[in-house]
């Protein structure tokens, strides 16, 4: 399950950064959450939602953070449900990308090496 989500997010990040590299300026104004939503929407119900439900059960909100891994080609993605904060650990996914993509995402997303400084995104009404 984790591998599938990792593959999708890795592919998404690569495509997100490729549009900038290729000069696709008509989409540059889209924010990361907007682009992520557009790319994941077609497979959300059938594939991703089922995985998240199996890990977190049904809920209204999930939180996700991204921060730099220990290797220069890694981004860590951590997902958790606030209602299980004290009873269930977060799901930690290691995204492996090429070094250039990680470097650019670090700049675009203001990624940090410190987990405690990572920006938290909310997935509301995800189920």
PELINQUI-V951158 format. One record per residue. RES is the residue in one small letter. PSI is psi in whole degrees, -180 to 180 (none if undefined). BURIAL is # if it has 24 or more other ideal C-beta (glycine too) atoms within 12 Angstrom, else .. Layout:
# PELINQUI-V951158
res:RES psi:PSI burial:BURIAL
res:RES psi:PSI burial:BURIAL
This chain:
# PELINQUI-V951158
res:x psi:-50 burial:.
res:x psi:-40 burial:.
res:x psi:-40 burial:.
res:x psi:-47 burial:.
res:x psi:-43 burial:#
res:x psi:-45 burial:#
res:x psi:-43 burial:.
res:x psi:-47 burial:#
res:x psi:-40 burial:#
res:x psi:-47 burial:#
res:x psi:-43 burial:.
res:x psi:-49 burial:#
res:x psi:-40 burial:#
res:x psi:-45 burial:#
res:x psi:-39 burial:#
res:x psi:-44 burial:#
res:x psi:-33 burial:#
res:x psi:-35 burial:.
res:x psi:-35 burial:#
res:x psi:-44 burial:#
res:x psi:-35 burial:.
res:x psi:-1 burial:.
res:x psi:29 burial:.
res:x psi:74 burial:.
res:x psi:-19 burial:.
res:x psi:-19 burial:.
res:x psi:-4 burial:.
res:x psi:-30 burial:.
res:x psi:-17 burial:.
res:x psi:137 burial:.
res:x psi:163 burial:.
res:x psi:-49 burial:#
res:x psi:-37 burial:.
res:x psi:-46 burial:.
res:x psi:-42 burial:#
res:x psi:-44 burial:#
res:x psi:-44 burial:.
res:x psi:-40 burial:.
res:x psi:-35 burial:#
res:x psi:-21 burial:#
res:x psi:-43 burial:.
res:x psi:-26 burial:.
res:x psi:3 burial:.
res:x psi:-58 burial:.
res:x psi:-45 burial:.
res:x psi:-35 burial:.
res:x psi:-55 burial:.
res:x psi:-45 burial:#
res:x psi:-43 burial:#
res:x psi:-39 burial:.
res:x psi:-46 burial:#
res:x psi:-38 burial:#
res:x psi:-41 burial:.
res:x psi:-29 burial:.
res:x psi:-37 burial:#
res:x psi:-1 burial:#
res:x psi:-179 burial:.
res:x psi:142 burial:.
res:x psi:175 burial:#
res:x psi:-32 burial:.
res:x psi:138 burial:.
res:x psi:147 burial:#
res:x psi:147 burial:#
res:x psi:140 burial:#
res:x psi:153 burial:#
res:x psi:135 burial:#
res:x psi:166 burial:#
res:x psi:141 burial:#
res:x psi:-177 burial:#
res:x psi:-25 burial:.
res:x psi:151 burial:.
res:x psi:-8 burial:.
res:x psi:13 burial:.
res:x psi:141 burial:#
res:x psi:134 burial:#
res:x psi:133 burial:#
res:x psi:124 burial:#
res:x psi:130 burial:#
res:x psi:137 burial:#
res:x psi:159 burial:#
res:x psi:127 burial:#
res:x psi:-30 burial:.
res:x psi:-15 burial:.
res:x psi:19 burial:.
res:x psi:-43 burial:.
res:x psi:-12 burial:.
res:x psi:-20 burial:.
res:x psi:130 burial:.
res:x psi:160 burial:.
res:x psi:161 burial:#
res:x psi:124 burial:#
res:x psi:122 burial:.
res:x psi:132 burial:#
res:x psi:114 burial:#
res:x psi:124 burial:#
res:x psi:118 burial:#
res:x psi:167 burial:#
res:x psi:154 burial:.
res:x psi:-39 burial:.
res:x psi:-42 burial:.
res:x psi:-43 burial:#
res:x psi:-44 burial:#
res:x psi:-44 burial:.
res:x psi:-40 burial:.
res:x psi:-35 burial:#
res:x psi:-41 burial:#
res:x psi:-48 burial:.
res:x psi:-43 burial:#
res:x psi:0 burial:#
res:x psi:47 burial:.
res:x psi:144 burial:#
res:x psi:161 burial:.
res:x psi:-18 burial:.
res:x psi:117 burial:.
res:x psi:-41 burial:.
res:x psi:-17 burial:.
res:x psi:-1 burial:.
res:x psi:143 burial:#
res:x psi:134 burial:.
res:x psi:129 burial:.
res:x psi:146 burial:#
res:x psi:133 burial:.
res:x psi:99 burial:#
res:x psi:145 burial:.
res:x psi:40 burial:.
res:x psi:-25 burial:#
res:x psi:none burial:.
